[in-house]
Amino acid sequence: MDKESPPIEPTPAEPTPLYVSIPQASKIAGVSKDMMRKWADAAYKPIPHITSGRKKLIRVSAIEAYAMTKERI
């Protein structure tokens, strides 16, 4: 008697968070945590973020676009 195993269903991917911590954002952008902190603390055009107590949370959708503004040709 051969029993058929049930079909394997793909597991749903975890939703992408809207905001991430500075260490997480630095990994996404491929820069150091210090650089990400400088971008968040910049007086002129900081990377979009929110502050939660002393913690800064960086908007994930803004990381790539902001990093591209830092490129030099």
Backbone as a ProteinNet text record, in pm:
[ID]
protein_1_A
[PRIMARY]
MDKESPPIEPTPAEPTPLYVSIPQASKIAGVSKDMMRKWADAAYKPIPHITSGRKKLIRVSAIEAYAMTKERI
[TERTIARY]
82.8	0	87.2	80.2	153.5	61.9	103.6	27.1	93.7	14.6	69.1	84.4	198	216.3	144	98.2	26.7	121.1	67.1	153.6	218.4	339.3	411.8	369.9	320.3	278.7	390.1	413.4	517.6	477.4	575.4	547	544.5	451.4	446.1	569.4	620.8	736.7	693.2	785.4	754.1	743.2	646.9	634.2	755.9	792.9	904.6	860.3	938	899	908.8	830.1	835.4	959.6	997.1	1112.6	1202.5	1332.3	1429	1527.4	1596.3	1696.2	1817.2	1899.5	2020.6	2111.6	2135.6	2219.1	2159	2027.5	1963.2	1971.2	1946.1	1951.1	2091.8	2193.5	2331.4	2363.6	2309.6	2330.5	2260.8	2140.4	2066.1	2142.6	2195.5	2265.1	2409.1	2464.2	2603.7	2701	2661.3	2748.8	2764.4	2855.6	2877.2	2762.6	2751.3	2649.9	2677.9	2807	2843.3	2796.7	2812.5	2769.1	2617.4	2543.9	2397.4	2354.1	2424.1	2393.5	2417.7	2527.6	2556.1	2445.8	2398.2	2290.6	2164	2134.4	2014.1	2028.2	2151.1	2175	2206.2	2213.9	2251.2	2156.1	2212.9	2131.8	2059.7	2122.7	2064.4	2025.8	1899.9	1844.1	1888.6	1845.1	1877.7	1797	1841	1765.3	1630.4	1520.5	1390.5	1388.1	1348.3	1344.8	1243.7	1211.6	1130.5	1212.1	1181.2	1250	1153.6	1198.2	1119.7	1204	1179.3	1265.9	1401.4	1507.1	1640.9	1677.8	1591.6	1619.8	1567.1	1646.6	1603.5	1571.7	1456.5	1414.8	1413	1484.7	1503.3	1395.6	1336	1234.2	1301.7	1263.5	1326	1315.4	1199.9	1180.1	1268.1	1325.9	1408.8	1557.9	1597.4	1740.3	1811.7	1759.3	1826.7	1836	1724.1	1723	1818.1	1820.8	1909.2	2055.3	2087.4	2226.1	2270.6	2179.7	2215.9	2247.3	2186.6	2217.9	2359.9	2417.5	2553.5	2661.3	2618.9	2716.5	2785.1	2909	2983.1	3020.5	3010.3	3042.6	3179.7
-118.4	0	124.7	199.3	325.1	439.7	509.5	627.8	748.4	828.7	951.8	1055.6	1119.1	1225.9	1350	1431	1552.3	1645.4	1724.1	1816.8	1917.6	1952.3	2050.9	2189.7	2265.6	2402.2	2497.3	2598.3	2694.8	2769.7	2794.7	2871.6	3018.8	3091.5	3234.6	3307.3	3397.1	3475.5	3574.7	3602.9	3701.7	3838	3917.3	4050	4137	4220.6	4311.8	4420.4	4446	4551.1	4688.9	4782.2	4919.3	4992.2	4965.4	5031.3	4926.4	4951.9	4862.3	4943.6	4874.5	4940.2	4982.7	5064.7	5110.6	4993.7	4896.1	4782.4	4705.3	4685.2	4614.6	4696.3	4826.9	4914.6	4918.3	4917.1	4920.5	4793.7	4679.2	4553.9	4559.5	4614.3	4625.5	4713.4	4826	4921	4881.3	4792.7	4753.7	4858.6	4931.7	5033.6	5002.6	5071.7	5049.1	5108.6	5061.9	5117.8	5265.7	5300.7	5441.1	5529.2	5479.8	5557.2	5574.1	5467.5	5476.7	5575.8	5575.1	5671.8	5814.8	5835.5	5969.4	6012.6	5919.4	5952.9	5991.5	5921.2	5950.1	6079.5	6110.9	6230.4	6355.6	6342.1	6454.8	6573	6691.2	6812	6848.8	6820.5	6852.6	6723.8	6703.6	6587.5	6453.7	6423.9	6292.3	6182.5	6058.2	5946.2	5941	5913.7	5909.5	5805.6	5850.4	5762.9	5816.1	5731.8	5775.6	5748.2	5820.1	5800.9	5736.9	5631.7	5561.5	5560.6	5655.8	5672.9	5721.8	5646.9	5683.5	5609.9	5518.7	5435.1	5499.9	5497.1	5546.4	5428	5435	5329.1	5385.3	5320.7	5368	5307.6	5391.4	5342.9	5257.4	5131.6	5036.3	5083.2	5134.4	5174.3	5292.8	5362.9	5479.1	5446.9	5329.2	5298.3	5301.3	5231.9	5226.5	5364.4	5436.6	5568.4	5665	5661	5751.6	5717.8	5588.9	5547.3	5593	5587.8	5629.5	5778.9	5859.3	6002.5	6028.7	5930.4	5944.8	5900.2	5844.2	5799.1	5919.1	5897.8	5999.9	5941.2	6021.7	5973.7	6023.1
0	0	0	-104	-112.8	-73.4	25.4	64.3	1.6	-58.6	-117	-7.8	-7.8	89.7	40.7	132.7	91.4	16.5	-75.7	-150.2	-56.2	-88.9	-8.3	-54.9	39.6	8.4	48.2	-32.9	4.4	130.6	213.3	334.3	297.8	353.8	320.6	374	294.8	337.4	444.2	533.5	636.2	570.7	614.9	554.9	588.3	496.4	518.4	614.9	718.7	813.1	747.6	796.3	744.6	794.7	918	980	1043.6	1043.1	1105.7	1189.1	1278.3	1363	1279.2	1337.7	1267.9	1230.1	1318	1275.4	1157.8	1159.5	1048.8	920.4	930.4	813.2	754.6	840.3	790.4	711.7	754.4	680	544.4	541.4	415.3	317.1	366.4	280	251	332.9	313.6	362.1	464.8	523.9	672.5	737.3	880.1	962.4	1086.8	1177.3	1202.6	1212	1234.5	1118.6	996.1	879	880.5	912.6	917	1024.6	1139.5	1245.6	1196.1	1122.3	1068.3	972.8	889.3	796	872.4	982.1	1060.7	1140.5	1182.5	1263.5	1181.4	1049.8	964.3	985	996.4	1014	884.8	771.4	640.4	570.5	545.1	475	534.6	657.6	714.6	645.9	659.9	605.8	679.9	610.5	677	790.7	907.3	1024.4	1125.4	1222.9	1336	1461.5	1566.3	1692.8	1790.9	1854.9	1955.8	2082.9	2168.9	2285.9	2239	2271.6	2223.9	2096.6	2055.3	1939.1	1811	1705.5	1575.1	1486.1	1420.3	1329.4	1187.9	1098.4	961.9	871.7	785.1	691.1	583.8	574.8	482.7	338.2	299.4	159.8	119.6	215.8	185.1	179.1	224.2	236.6	101.9	2.2	-127.5	-192.1	-194.4	-258.6	-188.4	-54.9	18.8	-7.3	-7.1	-32.6	-171.5	-268.4	-404.3	-410.3	-323.3	-322.6	-271.4	-204.2	-150.2	-248.4	-362	-461.2	-527.7	-562.6	-637.7	-770.9	-872.9	-1008.2	-1049
[MASK]
+++++++++++++++++++++++++++++++++++++++++++++++++++++++++++++++++++++++++

